[in-house]
C-alpha cells in the first residue's frame, strides 16, 4: 500500500490522451532553435499567440521547462515519497539578427531548484539518486550559464567565453541524458573531482572554450575552466570567484563520426583527456613530515554513441546505444574507473511512435588507495535504471523510473536498494 500514491499519480497521467509531438529522440520538449512558430508545437502554450515567433525573428529564443520528480525508496523502513523540482529558463540570442554581428550568439541559463534530498537522507552517496538533486542547503535560484560565442569560417571554428556547463558538450551522449540517475550525466569518476566538483550542475565556473569542426561529425574542442566551481562554502546563488590556488581544469576532446556524414550527429566516437593544474592531497601517501603527498589529478575517457537500428524506409532512430568509460590516476579521488552503457528504444508500441524506453547500467570502481584509506572494501558501485518516456501531449512528458543500486551506501546493511519514481516534465 505504501506505493499507492506514487502509482496512482503515474496511472492517472498515463490515462491522458495521446498526441503526436516533434523531436522524439530528444529528452527535452523545448526547441533549441528555429525560424517560425512550428518549432513551438512541442510546448504547452505553443507560440504564445505569435509573440514567440516575433521574438525569434528578432533573434531571441526563450525556453522554459519545469521538472517534478517523485521518488520512493522501497525499503521496509521507509514509505516516504521524496519530491524534487527543477526550473530551467533559457534564452538564446542571435546577434546577427539583433545587431548584425555575424556569427555572434549568447546564452543565458537560469535554474531554480527546491525539494528533498533523497540521496543525502538515504545515505546514497556520493552519487545521490536523482540528477536534479542539489547539495544540502543548495536549494536556490541562480544563473547557471551565461556565455558569448563567436564563430568563424562558416562556423567551422568557434570561441566561447563565460559561465559554462562542461557536460553540455564534453563527455556527453544524447541517449544517456534520458536517465535520471546522476552517473548517466557527468560520469562519476570526473564528477567527483576538484574542490567543489567540475563545472557541472548545479554549480558552474568561468571558462574559455575553443571548438574546431573541419568536416561534418569531426571536431576538436578544448576548454580551460576555473578549477573551483562557485564557492564551496556557499551553494546559494551564483558565485564567481578567482581565488589564489584555484588553478584550472583543462579538458580536450576529439570526436569523429561513425557511418555516413549524413547521420554524423547521431553516431560518434570521441576521446577526451582532463587535468587540474593545482595539486590535491594523496588519499594514502604521506611525505617525511607526515603530510599528504601533493598530486596532480588527471584522467581520460572514451565515448561511443550509435544508432543500431533505423525505422524502415526512414532516417528516424528506433534503437540507439551508448558506451562510456573513464579512468583517473587513482591517487586523489574515490573512483579510479567508471563505465556506463545503455540502450534507448523509440516507438516500440504501435501508435506511440514518439515514446522512448531506456535501460542503462553503470559501475564505478573504488580506487585501491581510497579503499585502503577509508576502510571501504567495496570494489564496485553499480546502478541499473529502466525508464519509459511517455509523451502525453505536446509539451508534457511523463517518465516512470525504476532504479536498482548496489553498494552505494556507507552502511553495508543497505548496500542493495530499489527506487521507484516518476518524472513529470512540462515545457511552456
C-alpha positions as a Markdown table, in Angstrom:
| # | Residue | x | y | z |
|---|---|---|---|---|
| 1 | Unk | 0.0 | 0.0 | 0.0 |
| 2 | Unk | 2.9 | 2.4 | 0.5 |
| 3 | Unk | 3.3 | 2.8 | -3.3 |
| 4 | Unk | -0.3 | 3.7 | -3.8 |
| 5 | Unk | 0.1 | 7.4 | -4.1 |
| 6 | Unk | 3.0 | 7.2 | -6.4 |
| 7 | Unk | 1.4 | 4.6 | -8.7 |
| 8 | Unk | -1.9 | 6.5 | -8.7 |
| 9 | Unk | -0.2 | 9.6 | -9.9 |
| 10 | Unk | 1.6 | 7.7 | -12.7 |
| 11 | Unk | -1.5 | 5.8 | -13.7 |
| 12 | Unk | -3.6 | 8.9 | -13.8 |
| 13 | Unk | -1.3 | 10.8 | -16.1 |
| 14 | Unk | -0.9 | 7.8 | -18.4 |
| 15 | Unk | -4.6 | 7.9 | -18.9 |
| 16 | Unk | -4.3 | 11.3 | -20.6 |
| 17 | Unk | -5.0 | 11.2 | -24.3 |
| 18 | Unk | -2.0 | 10.7 | -26.6 |
| 19 | Unk | -0.9 | 13.4 | -29.1 |
| 20 | Unk | 1.9 | 13.4 | -31.5 |
| 21 | Unk | 4.8 | 15.8 | -30.9 |
| 22 | Unk | 8.1 | 16.7 | -32.6 |
| 23 | Unk | 11.6 | 15.7 | -31.7 |
| 24 | Unk | 11.1 | 12.1 | -30.5 |
| 25 | Unk | 14.8 | 11.4 | -29.8 |
| 26 | Unk | 15.4 | 14.5 | -27.6 |
| 27 | Unk | 15.0 | 14.3 | -23.9 |
| 28 | Unk | 13.7 | 17.9 | -23.8 |
| 29 | Unk | 10.4 | 19.1 | -25.1 |
| 30 | Unk | 11.8 | 22.6 | -25.8 |
| 31 | Unk | 13.1 | 23.6 | -29.2 |
| 32 | Unk | 16.7 | 24.7 | -29.2 |
| 33 | Unk | 16.4 | 26.9 | -32.3 |
| 34 | Unk | 14.1 | 27.6 | -35.2 |
| 35 | Unk | 12.7 | 30.2 | -37.5 |
| 36 | Unk | 9.0 | 30.0 | -37.2 |
| 37 | Unk | 6.1 | 29.1 | -35.0 |
| 38 | Unk | 6.1 | 25.4 | -36.0 |
| 39 | Unk | 9.2 | 25.0 | -33.7 |
| 40 | Unk | 7.0 | 25.7 | -30.6 |
| 41 | Unk | 4.4 | 23.0 | -31.2 |
| 42 | Unk | 6.2 | 20.9 | -28.6 |
| 43 | Unk | 5.2 | 23.3 | -25.8 |
| 44 | Unk | 2.0 | 23.6 | -23.7 |
| 45 | Unk | 1.3 | 27.1 | -24.7 |
| 46 | Unk | 2.6 | 27.0 | -28.3 |
| 47 | Unk | 3.6 | 30.3 | -30.0 |
| 48 | Unk | 2.1 | 32.5 | -27.2 |
| 49 | Unk | -0.3 | 34.0 | -29.7 |
| 50 | Unk | 2.5 | 34.8 | -32.1 |
| 51 | Unk | 4.8 | 36.6 | -29.6 |
| 52 | Unk | 7.4 | 33.8 | -29.6 |
| 53 | Unk | 7.8 | 33.7 | -33.4 |
| 54 | Unk | 8.1 | 37.5 | -33.3 |
| 55 | Unk | 10.9 | 37.2 | -30.7 |
| 56 | Unk | 12.6 | 34.5 | -32.8 |
| 57 | Unk | 12.6 | 36.8 | -35.9 |
| 58 | Unk | 14.3 | 39.4 | -33.8 |
| 59 | Unk | 16.9 | 37.0 | -32.6 |
| 60 | Unk | 15.6 | 35.8 | -29.2 |
| 61 | Unk | 14.6 | 32.2 | -28.4 |
| 62 | Unk | 13.1 | 31.8 | -24.9 |
| 63 | Unk | 12.7 | 28.3 | -23.4 |
| 64 | Unk | 11.1 | 27.3 | -20.1 |
| 65 | Unk | 11.0 | 23.8 | -18.8 |
| 66 | Unk | 9.8 | 22.6 | -15.4 |
| 67 | Unk | 10.6 | 19.1 | -14.0 |
| 68 | Unk | 8.9 | 17.5 | -10.9 |
| 69 | Unk | 10.4 | 14.2 | -9.7 |
| 70 | Unk | 8.7 | 11.9 | -7.1 |
| 71 | Unk | 10.9 | 9.0 | -5.7 |
| 72 | Unk | 10.2 | 6.3 | -3.2 |
| 73 | Unk | 12.9 | 4.3 | -1.5 |
| 74 | Unk | 11.3 | 0.9 | -1.2 |
| 75 | Unk | 12.9 | -0.3 | 2.0 |
| 76 | Unk | 10.7 | -1.7 | 4.7 |
| 77 | Unk | 11.6 | 1.2 | 7.0 |
| 78 | Unk | 10.7 | 3.9 | 4.5 |
| 79 | Unk | 7.4 | 4.6 | 2.9 |
| 80 | Unk | 8.3 | 8.2 | 2.2 |
| 81 | Unk | 7.9 | 9.8 | -1.2 |
| 82 | Unk | 10.6 | 12.4 | -1.9 |
| 83 | Unk | 9.7 | 15.3 | -4.1 |
| 84 | Unk | 12.3 | 17.4 | -6.1 |
| 85 | Unk | 11.8 | 20.0 | -8.8 |
| 86 | Unk | 13.9 | 21.9 | -11.3 |
| 87 | Unk | 13.0 | 25.0 | -13.3 |
| 88 | Unk | 15.1 | 25.8 | -16.4 |
| 89 | Unk | 14.8 | 29.2 | -18.1 |
| 90 | Unk | 17.0 | 29.5 | -21.2 |
| 91 | Unk | 17.5 | 32.5 | -23.5 |
| 92 | Unk | 19.4 | 32.1 | -26.8 |
| 93 | Unk | 20.4 | 35.4 | -28.5 |
| 94 | Unk | 21.4 | 35.6 | -32.2 |
| 95 | Unk | 23.3 | 38.8 | -32.6 |
| 96 | Unk | 23.3 | 38.6 | -36.4 |
| 97 | Unk | 19.5 | 39.3 | -36.2 |
| 98 | Unk | 19.9 | 41.7 | -33.2 |
| 99 | Unk | 22.8 | 43.9 | -34.2 |
| 100 | Unk | 24.1 | 42.5 | -37.5 |
| 101 | Unk | 27.2 | 40.8 | -36.0 |
| 102 | Unk | 27.5 | 37.7 | -38.0 |
| 103 | Unk | 28.4 | 34.5 | -36.0 |
| 104 | Unk | 27.9 | 36.0 | -32.6 |
| 105 | Unk | 25.5 | 34.2 | -30.2 |
| 106 | Unk | 24.9 | 34.4 | -26.5 |
| 107 | Unk | 23.2 | 32.1 | -24.0 |
| 108 | Unk | 21.7 | 32.7 | -20.5 |
| 109 | Unk | 20.5 | 29.8 | -18.4 |
| 110 | Unk | 18.8 | 30.3 | -15.0 |
| 111 | Unk | 18.0 | 27.3 | -12.8 |
| 112 | Unk | 15.8 | 27.1 | -9.7 |
| 113 | Unk | 15.7 | 24.0 | -7.5 |
| 114 | Unk | 13.7 | 23.1 | -4.5 |
| 115 | Unk | 12.7 | 19.9 | -2.8 |
| 116 | Unk | 14.0 | 17.0 | -0.8 |
| 117 | Unk | 17.5 | 15.3 | -0.6 |
| 118 | Unk | 16.8 | 11.6 | -1.1 |
| 119 | Unk | 20.5 | 10.8 | -1.8 |
| 120 | Unk | 21.7 | 12.5 | 1.4 |
| 121 | Unk | 18.9 | 11.3 | 3.6 |
| 122 | Unk | 19.0 | 7.7 | 2.5 |
| 123 | Unk | 22.8 | 7.6 | 2.7 |
| 124 | Unk | 23.1 | 7.2 | -1.1 |
| 125 | Unk | 26.5 | 8.9 | -1.5 |
| 126 | Unk | 28.4 | 10.2 | -3.4 |
| 127 | Unk | 26.1 | 9.9 | -6.4 |
| 128 | Unk | 22.7 | 10.6 | -5.0 |
| 129 | Unk | 19.8 | 9.1 | -6.9 |
| 130 | Unk | 18.4 | 11.9 | -8.9 |
| 131 | Unk | 20.0 | 14.3 | -11.5 |
| 132 | Unk | 18.2 | 17.4 | -10.2 |
| 133 | Unk | 19.1 | 16.9 | -6.5 |
| 134 | Unk | 21.2 | 19.7 | -5.1 |
| 135 | Unk | 23.6 | 19.6 | -2.1 |
| 136 | Unk | 22.5 | 20.3 | 1.4 |
| 137 | Unk | 21.4 | 24.0 | 1.7 |
| 138 | Unk | 21.7 | 24.1 | -2.1 |
| 139 | Unk | 18.0 | 24.9 | -2.9 |
| 140 | Unk | 18.3 | 28.2 | -4.7 |
| 141 | Unk | 17.7 | 30.2 | -7.9 |
| 142 | Unk | 20.9 | 31.1 | -9.8 |
| 143 | Unk | 22.5 | 31.8 | -13.1 |
| 144 | Unk | 23.9 | 28.5 | -14.2 |
| 145 | Unk | 25.3 | 29.5 | -17.6 |
| 146 | Unk | 26.0 | 32.9 | -19.2 |
| 147 | Unk | 28.3 | 32.9 | -22.2 |
| 148 | Unk | 29.0 | 34.6 | -25.5 |
| 149 | Unk | 30.2 | 32.7 | -28.6 |
| 150 | Unk | 31.8 | 33.9 | -31.8 |
| 151 | Unk | 32.1 | 31.6 | -34.8 |
| 152 | Unk | 34.4 | 32.0 | -37.8 |
| 153 | Unk | 34.9 | 30.4 | -41.2 |
| 154 | Unk | 31.3 | 29.3 | -41.8 |
| 155 | Unk | 31.0 | 28.1 | -38.2 |
| 156 | Unk | 34.0 | 25.7 | -38.6 |
| 157 | Unk | 35.7 | 27.5 | -35.6 |
| 158 | Unk | 34.0 | 28.9 | -32.6 |
| 159 | Unk | 35.3 | 30.6 | -29.4 |
| 160 | Unk | 33.1 | 30.7 | -26.3 |
| 161 | Unk | 33.6 | 32.7 | -23.1 |
| 162 | Unk | 31.6 | 32.7 | -19.9 |
| 163 | Unk | 29.9 | 30.6 | -17.3 |
| 164 | Unk | 29.7 | 27.2 | -18.9 |
| 165 | Unk | 28.3 | 23.7 | -18.2 |
| 166 | Unk | 31.2 | 21.3 | -19.1 |
| 167 | Unk | 28.8 | 18.4 | -19.6 |
| 168 | Unk | 26.8 | 20.3 | -22.3 |
| 169 | Unk | 29.5 | 19.4 | -24.9 |
| 170 | Unk | 32.2 | 17.4 | -23.2 |
| 171 | Unk | 31.8 | 13.7 | -22.1 |
| 172 | Unk | 28.2 | 13.9 | -23.4 |
| 173 | Unk | 26.0 | 11.4 | -25.0 |
| 174 | Unk | 22.5 | 12.3 | -26.1 |
| 175 | Unk | 20.9 | 8.9 | -25.4 |
| 176 | Unk | 22.2 | 8.7 | -21.8 |
| 177 | Unk | 20.5 | 12.0 | -20.9 |
| 178 | Unk | 17.1 | 10.4 | -20.6 |
| 179 | Unk | 18.1 | 8.6 | -17.4 |
| 180 | Unk | 17.7 | 10.4 | -14.1 |
| 181 | Unk | 20.5 | 8.8 | -12.1 |
| 182 | Unk | 23.3 | 11.3 | -11.8 |
| 183 | Unk | 26.0 | 9.0 | -13.0 |
| 184 | Unk | 24.4 | 9.0 | -16.5 |
| 185 | Unk | 25.1 | 12.7 | -16.7 |
| 186 | Unk | 28.7 | 13.6 | -16.0 |
| 187 | Unk | 30.4 | 10.3 | -15.3 |
| 188 | Unk | 31.2 | 9.7 | -11.7 |
| 189 | Unk | 35.0 | 9.4 | -11.9 |
| 190 | Unk | 35.2 | 13.0 | -13.2 |
| 191 | Unk | 32.2 | 14.4 | -11.3 |
| 192 | Unk | 33.8 | 13.5 | -8.0 |
| 193 | Unk | 37.0 | 15.5 | -8.6 |
| 194 | Unk | 38.1 | 19.0 | -7.6 |
| 195 | Unk | 37.4 | 21.1 | -4.5 |
| 196 | Unk | 33.8 | 21.6 | -5.4 |
| 197 | Unk | 33.3 | 19.3 | -8.4 |
| 198 | Unk | 33.9 | 20.3 | -12.0 |
| 199 | Unk | 31.8 | 22.9 | -13.8 |
| 200 | Unk | 28.5 | 20.8 | -14.0 |
| 201 | Unk | 25.0 | 21.0 | -12.5 |
| 202 | Unk | 24.2 | 22.7 | -10.1 |
| 203 | Unk | 27.4 | 24.8 | -10.0 |
| 204 | Unk | 29.3 | 26.2 | -12.9 |
| 205 | Unk | 32.5 | 28.1 | -13.3 |
| 206 | Unk | 34.0 | 30.6 | -15.8 |
| 207 | Unk | 35.7 | 29.1 | -18.8 |
| 208 | Unk | 37.1 | 29.7 | -22.3 |
| 209 | Unk | 36.2 | 27.0 | -25.0 |
| 210 | Unk | 37.6 | 26.7 | -28.5 |
| 211 | Unk | 35.9 | 24.3 | -30.9 |
| 212 | Unk | 37.1 | 23.3 | -34.4 |
| 213 | Unk | 34.8 | 21.4 | -36.8 |
| 214 | Unk | 36.6 | 20.8 | -40.1 |
| 215 | Unk | 34.0 | 18.4 | -41.5 |
| 216 | Unk | 30.6 | 17.0 | -40.5 |
| 217 | Unk | 31.0 | 14.9 | -37.4 |
| 218 | Unk | 34.6 | 15.7 | -36.9 |
| 219 | Unk | 35.5 | 18.1 | -34.1 |
| 220 | Unk | 38.3 | 19.1 | -31.7 |
| 221 | Unk | 37.3 | 21.1 | -28.6 |
| 222 | Unk | 39.3 | 22.3 | -25.7 |
| 223 | Unk | 38.3 | 24.3 | -22.6 |
| 224 | Unk | 40.0 | 25.9 | -19.6 |
| 225 | Unk | 37.8 | 26.4 | -16.6 |
| 226 | Unk | 38.3 | 27.9 | -13.2 |
| 227 | Unk | 39.5 | 25.0 | -11.1 |
| 228 | Unk | 37.0 | 25.6 | -8.3 |
| 229 | Unk | 33.3 | 25.9 | -9.2 |
| 230 | Unk | 31.4 | 28.6 | -7.3 |
| 231 | Unk | 32.0 | 28.9 | -3.6 |
| 232 | Unk | 32.4 | 25.6 | -1.7 |
| 233 | Unk | 31.2 | 27.3 | 1.4 |
| 234 | Unk | 28.1 | 28.9 | -0.1 |
| 235 | Unk | 25.9 | 27.0 | -2.5 |
| 236 | Unk | 23.3 | 29.8 | -2.6 |
| 237 | Unk | 23.1 | 32.0 | -5.7 |
| 238 | Unk | 25.7 | 32.4 | -8.4 |
| 239 | Unk | 29.3 | 32.6 | -7.0 |
| 240 | Unk | 32.1 | 33.5 | -9.4 |
| 241 | Unk | 35.5 | 33.7 | -7.7 |
| 242 | Unk | 39.1 | 33.6 | -8.8 |
| 243 | Unk | 41.0 | 32.8 | -5.7 |
| 244 | Unk | 44.7 | 32.2 | -5.4 |
| 245 | Unk | 45.3 | 28.5 | -5.6 |
| 246 | Unk | 42.1 | 27.6 | -7.5 |
| 247 | Unk | 44.1 | 26.6 | -10.6 |
| 248 | Unk | 42.3 | 25.5 | -13.7 |
| 249 | Unk | 40.6 | 22.4 | -15.1 |
| 250 | Unk | 41.7 | 21.7 | -18.7 |
| 251 | Unk | 39.8 | 19.3 | -21.0 |
| 252 | Unk | 40.4 | 18.3 | -24.6 |
| 253 | Unk | 38.1 | 16.1 | -26.6 |
| 254 | Unk | 38.3 | 14.8 | -30.2 |
| 255 | Unk | 35.3 | 13.3 | -31.9 |
| 256 | Unk | 34.7 | 11.6 | -35.3 |
| 257 | Unk | 31.6 | 10.2 | -36.9 |
| 258 | Unk | 30.7 | 6.6 | -37.2 |
| 259 | Unk | 29.0 | 5.8 | -40.5 |
| 260 | Unk | 27.9 | 8.3 | -43.1 |
| 261 | Unk | 28.3 | 12.0 | -42.8 |
| 262 | Unk | 24.5 | 12.3 | -43.2 |
| 263 | Unk | 23.9 | 10.9 | -39.7 |
| 264 | Unk | 27.2 | 12.1 | -38.2 |
| 265 | Unk | 25.4 | 13.9 | -35.3 |
| 266 | Unk | 23.8 | 10.6 | -34.3 |
| 267 | Unk | 26.8 | 8.3 | -34.5 |
| 268 | Unk | 30.1 | 9.3 | -32.9 |
| 269 | Unk | 33.3 | 8.1 | -31.3 |
| 270 | Unk | 35.1 | 10.5 | -29.0 |
| 271 | Unk | 38.2 | 10.6 | -26.8 |
| 272 | Unk | 39.0 | 13.1 | -24.0 |
| 273 | Unk | 41.7 | 13.9 | -21.5 |
| 274 | Unk | 41.4 | 16.2 | -18.5 |
| 275 | Unk | 43.8 | 17.6 | -15.8 |
| 276 | Unk | 43.7 | 20.1 | -13.0 |
| 277 | Unk | 46.7 | 22.4 | -12.7 |
| 278 | Unk | 46.6 | 22.6 | -8.9 |
| 279 | Unk | 47.6 | 19.8 | -6.7 |
| 280 | Unk | 45.5 | 17.7 | -4.3 |
| 281 | Unk | 46.2 | 15.6 | -1.2 |
| 282 | Unk | 47.1 | 12.0 | -2.0 |
| 283 | Unk | 44.5 | 9.7 | -0.3 |
| 284 | Unk | 47.2 | 7.4 | 1.2 |
| 285 | Unk | 50.8 | 8.5 | 0.7 |
| 286 | Unk | 52.5 | 11.0 | 3.1 |
| 287 | Unk | 55.8 | 12.7 | 3.0 |
| 288 | Unk | 58.6 | 12.7 | 5.6 |
| 289 | Unk | 56.7 | 15.1 | 7.8 |
| 290 | Unk | 53.6 | 13.0 | 7.7 |
| 291 | Unk | 51.7 | 15.4 | 5.4 |
| 292 | Unk | 49.8 | 14.1 | 2.4 |
| 293 | Unk | 51.8 | 14.0 | -0.8 |
| 294 | Unk | 50.5 | 16.6 | -3.3 |
| 295 | Unk | 49.5 | 15.1 | -6.7 |
| 296 | Unk | 48.0 | 16.3 | -10.0 |
| 297 | Unk | 44.5 | 15.0 | -10.6 |
| 298 | Unk | 44.0 | 13.8 | -14.2 |
| 299 | Unk | 42.2 | 11.3 | -16.3 |
| 300 | Unk | 41.0 | 10.2 | -19.7 |
| 301 | Unk | 37.7 | 8.9 | -21.2 |
| 302 | Unk | 36.2 | 7.5 | -24.4 |
| 303 | Unk | 32.6 | 7.5 | -25.5 |
| 304 | Unk | 30.7 | 5.9 | -28.3 |
| 305 | Unk | 27.1 | 6.5 | -29.4 |
| 306 | Unk | 25.5 | 4.9 | -32.3 |
| 307 | Unk | 22.1 | 4.3 | -33.9 |
| 308 | Unk | 21.8 | 0.5 | -34.0 |
| 309 | Unk | 18.5 | 0.4 | -35.9 |
| 310 | Unk | 16.6 | 2.8 | -38.0 |
| 311 | Unk | 12.9 | 2.6 | -38.7 |
| 312 | Unk | 12.2 | 1.1 | -42.1 |
| 313 | Unk | 12.4 | 3.5 | -45.1 |
| 314 | Unk | 13.4 | 6.5 | -42.9 |
| 315 | Unk | 16.2 | 8.1 | -41.0 |
| 316 | Unk | 14.2 | 8.0 | -37.8 |
| 317 | Unk | 16.0 | 6.3 | -34.9 |
| 318 | Unk | 14.5 | 3.1 | -33.4 |
| 319 | Unk | 17.4 | 1.8 | -31.3 |
| 320 | Unk | 20.3 | 3.9 | -30.1 |
| 321 | Unk | 23.1 | 2.8 | -27.7 |
| 322 | Unk | 25.9 | 4.4 | -25.8 |
| 323 | Unk | 29.1 | 3.2 | -24.0 |
| 324 | Unk | 31.3 | 5.5 | -21.9 |
| 325 | Unk | 34.4 | 4.6 | -20.0 |
| 326 | Unk | 36.7 | 6.8 | -17.9 |
| 327 | Unk | 39.9 | 6.4 | -15.9 |
| 328 | Unk | 41.7 | 8.6 | -13.3 |
| 329 | Unk | 45.1 | 8.4 | -11.7 |
| 330 | Unk | 43.5 | 6.9 | -8.6 |
| 331 | Unk | 45.5 | 9.0 | -6.1 |
| 332 | Unk | 43.3 | 11.9 | -5.3 |
| 333 | Unk | 39.6 | 10.9 | -5.7 |
| 334 | Unk | 37.4 | 8.0 | -4.8 |
| 335 | Unk | 36.9 | 6.4 | -8.2 |
| 336 | Unk | 39.7 | 5.4 | -10.5 |
| 337 | Unk | 37.5 | 3.9 | -13.2 |
| 338 | Unk | 33.9 | 4.2 | -14.4 |
| 339 | Unk | 31.8 | 2.5 | -17.1 |
| 340 | Unk | 28.3 | 3.3 | -18.4 |
| 341 | Unk | 26.2 | 1.8 | -21.1 |
| 342 | Unk | 22.6 | 1.7 | -22.2 |
| 343 | Unk | 20.0 | 1.4 | -25.0 |
| 344 | Unk | 17.1 | 3.7 | -25.9 |
| 345 | Unk | 14.2 | 2.3 | -28.0 |
| 346 | Unk | 11.9 | 4.6 | -29.8 |
| 347 | Unk | 8.4 | 3.8 | -30.9 |
| 348 | Unk | 8.2 | 0.2 | -29.6 |
| 349 | Unk | 4.4 | 0.4 | -29.1 |
| 350 | Unk | 2.1 | 0.8 | -32.1 |
| 351 | Unk | 0.6 | 4.2 | -32.1 |
| 352 | Unk | 3.2 | 5.6 | -29.7 |
| 353 | Unk | 5.9 | 6.4 | -32.2 |
| 354 | Unk | 7.5 | 9.2 | -30.1 |
| 355 | Unk | 7.7 | 7.3 | -26.8 |
| 356 | Unk | 11.1 | 6.0 | -25.6 |
| 357 | Unk | 12.1 | 3.0 | -23.5 |
| 358 | Unk | 15.6 | 3.2 | -21.9 |
| 359 | Unk | 17.7 | 0.7 | -20.0 |
| 360 | Unk | 21.1 | 1.5 | -18.6 |
| 361 | Unk | 23.9 | 0.2 | -16.4 |
| 362 | Unk | 26.8 | 2.0 | -14.7 |
| 363 | Unk | 29.6 | 0.9 | -12.4 |
| 364 | Unk | 32.3 | 2.9 | -10.7 |
| 365 | Unk | 35.4 | 1.3 | -9.2 |
| 366 | Unk | 36.6 | 2.5 | -5.8 |
| 367 | Unk | 40.4 | 3.0 | -6.2 |
| 368 | Unk | 42.9 | 1.0 | -4.2 |
| 369 | Unk | 44.1 | 4.0 | -2.2 |
| 370 | Unk | 40.5 | 5.0 | -1.4 |
| 371 | Unk | 39.7 | 1.5 | -0.2 |
| 372 | Unk | 42.8 | 1.5 | 2.0 |
| 373 | Unk | 42.3 | 4.9 | 3.5 |
| 374 | Unk | 38.6 | 4.7 | 4.1 |
| 375 | Unk | 38.2 | 1.1 | 5.2 |
| 376 | Unk | 35.5 | 0.6 | 2.5 |
| 377 | Unk | 36.2 | -2.8 | 1.0 |
| 378 | Unk | 33.7 | -2.5 | -1.9 |
| 379 | Unk | 35.4 | -2.6 | -5.3 |
| 380 | Unk | 32.4 | -1.6 | -7.5 |
| 381 | Unk | 29.3 | 0.5 | -7.1 |
| 382 | Unk | 26.6 | -0.4 | -9.6 |
| 383 | Unk | 23.5 | 1.2 | -10.9 |
| 384 | Unk | 20.7 | -0.2 | -13.0 |
| 385 | Unk | 17.9 | 2.0 | -14.4 |
| 386 | Unk | 14.8 | 1.3 | -16.5 |
| 387 | Unk | 12.7 | 4.2 | -17.7 |
| 388 | Unk | 9.9 | 5.0 | -20.2 |
| 389 | Unk | 9.3 | 8.5 | -21.6 |
| 390 | Unk | 5.6 | 8.8 | -22.3 |
| 391 | Unk | 4.8 | 11.8 | -24.5 |
| 392 | Unk | 1.3 | 12.5 | -23.0 |
| 393 | Unk | 0.6 | 15.7 | -25.0 |
| 394 | Unk | 2.6 | 18.5 | -26.7 |
| 395 | Unk | 4.9 | 19.9 | -24.1 |
| 396 | Unk | 4.2 | 17.3 | -21.4 |
| 397 | Unk | 6.2 | 14.2 | -20.8 |
| 398 | Unk | 5.8 | 11.6 | -18.0 |
| 399 | Unk | 8.7 | 9.2 | -17.2 |
| 400 | Unk | 8.2 | 6.3 | -14.8 |
| 401 | Unk | 11.6 | 5.1 | -13.5 |
| 402 | Unk | 12.9 | 2.0 | -11.7 |
| 403 | Unk | 16.4 | 2.0 | -10.2 |
| 404 | Unk | 18.4 | -0.8 | -8.5 |
| 405 | Unk | 21.5 | 0.3 | -6.7 |
| 406 | Unk | 24.3 | -2.0 | -5.4 |
| 407 | Unk | 26.9 | -1.0 | -2.9 |
| 408 | Unk | 26.1 | 2.7 | -3.0 |
| 409 | Unk | 25.7 | 3.1 | 0.8 |
| 410 | Unk | 28.3 | 3.6 | 3.5 |
| 411 | Unk | 26.1 | 1.3 | 5.6 |
| 412 | Unk | 26.7 | -2.2 | 4.2 |
| 413 | Unk | 23.4 | -3.3 | 5.7 |
| 414 | Unk | 21.8 | -1.1 | 3.0 |
| 415 | Unk | 24.1 | -2.0 | 0.1 |
| 416 | Unk | 21.1 | -3.0 | -2.1 |
| 417 | Unk | 18.2 | -0.7 | -2.7 |
| 418 | Unk | 15.2 | -0.4 | -5.1 |
| 419 | Unk | 13.8 | 3.0 | -6.0 |
| 420 | Unk | 10.6 | 3.7 | -7.8 |
| 421 | Unk | 9.9 | 7.1 | -9.3 |
| 422 | Unk | 8.2 | 9.3 | -11.9 |
| 423 | Unk | 9.4 | 12.4 | -13.6 |
| 424 | Unk | 6.9 | 14.9 | -15.0 |
| 425 | Unk | 8.3 | 17.4 | -17.4 |
| 426 | Unk | 6.5 | 20.4 | -18.8 |
| 427 | Unk | 7.6 | 22.9 | -21.5 |
| 428 | Unk | 5.9 | 26.2 | -21.7 |
